[in-house]
Amino acid sequence: MTGRSSTRRAGFTVNEAVDSGGFGRFQWLLLGYVGMAWMSDALEMMLLSYLGPALRCEWGLTPVDEAAVTTVVRAPTLSPCS
């Protein structure tokens, strides 16, 4: 006996688990749906950036009121139910 202890471990690493699972149809669908959700969120923010100044001119809003409109639109994303 050489005095070395065995460092063999049970189980596998996260990388080994991901590699064994592969990347199939489900992962492509999930990637597509998450990408569309991310894109729609970015589109909403872009729309708000154009809508805010237009509402300020049209409705005579102050900058604080304009910020309140944006906050009211984005506030439901903070809800745990959304």
Legacy VTK file of the C-alpha trace (Angstrom):
# vtk DataFile Version 3.0
C-alpha trace
ASCII
DATASET POLYDATA
POINTS 82 float
0.000 0.000 0.000
1.388 3.415 -0.954
-0.513 5.476 1.613
-2.654 7.312 -0.923
-6.336 7.571 -0.148
-8.890 7.076 -2.839
-10.532 10.349 -3.879
-13.306 8.728 -5.851
-16.590 10.548 -5.457
-20.138 9.383 -5.959
-22.421 11.108 -8.451
-21.486 13.432 -11.271
-20.884 17.093 -11.966
-23.328 19.570 -13.457
-21.382 19.579 -16.725
-21.638 15.806 -16.952
-25.395 15.990 -16.320
-25.910 18.629 -19.020
-23.759 16.708 -21.491
-25.650 13.482 -20.864
-29.022 15.212 -21.333
-28.170 16.609 -24.715
-29.811 19.484 -26.554
-32.982 18.383 -28.282
-36.351 19.628 -29.476
-37.534 20.706 -26.022
-34.466 22.859 -25.449
-34.892 24.546 -28.843
-38.563 25.276 -28.107
-37.700 26.615 -24.668
-34.973 28.792 -26.142
-37.441 30.166 -28.694
-40.161 30.946 -26.145
-37.763 32.574 -23.700
-36.235 34.579 -26.543
-39.673 35.829 -27.607
-40.513 36.809 -24.026
-37.230 38.690 -23.723
-37.844 40.395 -27.062
-41.371 41.457 -26.047
-40.046 42.931 -22.805
-37.458 44.938 -24.742
-40.148 46.073 -27.180
-42.298 47.255 -24.275
-39.422 49.315 -22.882
-38.751 50.808 -26.304
-42.423 51.669 -26.715
-42.462 53.368 -23.318
-39.435 55.453 -24.267
-41.361 56.869 -27.240
-44.721 57.028 -25.515
-43.522 59.012 -22.483
-42.466 62.182 -24.300
-45.521 61.993 -26.580
-47.843 61.787 -23.574
-45.998 64.640 -21.897
-46.693 66.886 -24.899
-50.219 65.659 -25.608
-51.538 65.599 -22.033
-49.311 68.331 -20.587
-47.643 65.999 -18.080
-44.763 66.968 -15.839
-41.632 64.781 -15.879
-42.778 63.264 -12.572
-46.149 62.351 -14.098
-44.404 60.867 -17.109
-42.273 58.715 -14.809
-45.408 57.681 -12.914
-46.999 56.425 -16.143
-43.935 54.291 -16.853
-43.909 53.024 -13.279
-47.570 52.047 -13.408
-46.971 50.119 -16.609
-43.929 48.279 -15.202
-45.196 47.778 -11.623
-47.056 44.481 -12.262
-43.747 42.813 -13.135
-42.798 43.140 -9.474
-45.810 41.096 -8.443
-45.065 37.474 -7.591
-48.250 36.435 -9.430
-47.130 37.650 -12.849
LINES 1 83
82 0 1 2 3 4 5 6 7 8 9 10 11 12 13 14 15 16 17 18 19 20 21 22 23 24 25 26 27 28 29 30 31 32 33 34 35 36 37 38 39 40 41 42 43 44 45 46 47 48 49 50 51 52 53 54 55 56 57 58 59 60 61 62 63 64 65 66 67 68 69 70 71 72 73 74 75 76 77 78 79 80 81
